[in-house]
Amino acid sequence: KGSTPFSLALGDRHLFVGNSIGTIWVYPLKKDACERSDFHICLEVTPGKRSEYCLQATLKHGETECPILALEVGGVNHSMKYLFSGKQDGTVAIFALDQGGLNFEMIAQLNQVRALYI
């Protein structure tokens, strides 16, 4: 299904791209830094060689297909432990960032968040 990038965030090792259908694409920041062990598209481009900046994972923020308008990586004392995702439907999802792999678990979803005041 086609979609358009809407938002970006940088982690220690990954670029996170929020799109128009409510998913987040995860790409490596370093060239030839594919972390996937399974067979996927980067091995089909040039057999025996991984392609540059290939898709590592796709994260799902909820069930509705609406744009991810905001992404931020952060945590306590400016650590890069969590990915915060805000969708047009008013939900905010929090993903724990795996420090050594591709396991990005959604640990919380806040519903009906219309305005946050800090």
C-alpha positions in Angstrom: 0.0 0.0 0.0 1.4 3.4 -0.9 2.1 6.0 1.7 3.9 9.4 2.1 6.5 10.3 4.7 5.1 12.8 7.2 7.6 13.0 10.1 11.2 12.1 11.0 13.2 11.4 14.1 16.8 10.3 14.7 18.0 7.7 17.2 21.5 6.5 18.0 21.4 4.0 15.2 18.2 4.5 13.2 16.2 7.0 11.3 12.4 6.8 12.1 10.0 7.9 9.4 6.3 8.3 10.2 4.0 8.0 7.2 0.5 8.8 6.0 -1.0 5.4 6.9 0.0 5.3 10.6 3.1 3.2 10.4 6.8 4.0 11.2 9.6 2.9 8.9 13.0 2.2 10.5 16.2 2.7 8.5 19.8 2.4 9.6 21.8 5.6 9.9 25.0 4.0 8.6 25.6 2.8 5.1 25.7 -1.0 4.8 24.5 -1.3 8.5 21.7 -3.8 7.9 20.8 -5.6 11.1 18.3 -8.0 9.7 19.2 -11.6 9.7 16.3 -12.9 7.6 16.1 -12.7 3.8 14.6 -9.5 2.6 14.8 -7.0 -0.3 18.3 -5.7 0.3 19.8 -9.1 -0.5 17.8 -9.3 -3.8 19.3 -6.1 -5.2 22.8 -7.4 -5.4 23.2 -11.1 -4.3 25.7 -11.5 -1.6 25.8 -7.8 -0.8 23.4 -5.9 1.3 22.1 -2.7 -0.2 22.6 0.7 1.5 20.0 2.1 4.0 17.5 -0.8 3.6 14.3 -0.9 5.6 14.9 -2.6 8.9 11.5 -2.7 10.5 8.0 -1.3 10.3 6.3 -0.3 13.5 2.5 0.0 13.8 1.0 2.8 15.8 -2.6 1.7 16.5 -5.3 0.4 14.1 -6.5 3.5 12.3 -4.8 4.5 9.0 -4.1 8.2 9.5 -0.8 10.2 9.4 1.9 10.1 12.0 2.3 13.9 12.5 5.1 13.9 15.1 8.0 11.7 16.1 10.6 12.3 18.9 13.3 10.1 20.4 14.1 10.8 24.0 14.1 9.8 27.6 15.3 10.8 31.1 18.5 13.0 31.0 18.4 13.2 27.1 18.8 9.5 26.7 17.6 7.8 23.5 15.5 5.1 25.2 12.0 5.8 23.8 10.3 6.7 20.5 7.3 8.9 20.9 4.8 9.0 18.1 1.8 11.3 17.7 -1.0 10.5 15.2 -3.7 12.7 13.6 -6.4 10.7 15.4 -5.2 12.1 18.8 -3.2 9.0 20.0 0.3 9.0 21.3 2.3 5.8 21.2 5.6 5.1 23.2 8.0 2.5 21.9 11.0 1.2 23.8 14.1 1.4 21.7 16.2 -1.8 21.7 19.8 -0.8 22.3 21.2 -3.7 20.3 18.6 -5.0 17.9 15.4 -4.4 16.1 12.9 -5.2 18.9 10.9 -1.9 19.2 8.0 -2.8 21.5 5.1 -0.4 22.0 4.9 0.0 25.7 2.1 2.5 25.9 -0.6 4.2 23.9 -2.4 7.3 25.1 -5.9 7.8 23.6 -7.8 11.0 22.9 -4.8 13.2 23.5 -5.9 16.5 21.9 -3.6 19.0 23.6 -0.7 18.7 25.9 0.5 21.7 27.9 3.9 21.7 29.4 
